[in-house]
Amino acid sequence: MRTNPVIENILSRRSVRAFRDEPVAREDLEAIVACGQWAPSAMNRQEWTFVVVDDRERVARLAEVIRVALARDAYDMYGPAAIVIVAHEKGAPFGREDDGCAMQGMMLAAHSLGLGSVWINQLQGICDEPAVRAELDALGVPATAEVHGVCALGHAAAEGTAHDRKSHVVWA
């Protein structure tokens, strides 16, 4: 198989679920979000809203309302140093797909900068729970939006695990 630095970055990215207590540099967050903004979108609509939260206390508050809404015993979004919330207008055509492209771009960018990331999907379906909506409102997520993904970011405290690929490839 041919390879290059981009392919190597894609193939070596792992989900990281443990982060050190160290902030992510603002310039790194700006680069990561820019990669989300430059992701492909259906009909080039570019309808995302990206909300960057680099305050651990605010991340913890969001994690707590998610924990309560989902009735979980413990939930902390893996304690990231920062998150990027990707929101789309409710019912937008291809919103989920566009958000997936943005999330992948941001996760690959984070990896290329030596940062860990993991996709958080717990907000799907609970954005309008009153406590969750209040916290999203406080963070600047539009009231008319739903969240399909949150990119948790930070300096990895432990390496992610490589898993065997289960998908099938058919050559026709």
Salt bridges, closest charged atoms under 4 A:
ASP21 OD1 - ARG56 NE 3.31
GLU22 OE1 - ARG20 NH2 2.90
GLU22 OE2 - HIS155 NE2 3.56
GLU30 OE2 - ARG26 NE 3.24
GLU47 OE1 - HIS88 NE2 3.60
GLU64 OE2 - ARG67 NH2 2.80
ASP98 OD2 - HIS88 NE2 3.83
ASP99 OD1 - HIS88 ND1 2.56
ASP99 OD2 - HIS148 ND1 2.60
ASP128 OD2 - LYS90 NZ 2.73
ASP128 OD1 - ARG133 NE 3.53
GLU135 OE2 - ARG61 NE 3.68
ASP137 OD1 - ARG133 NH1 3.35
GLU146 OE2 - HIS148 NE2 3.54
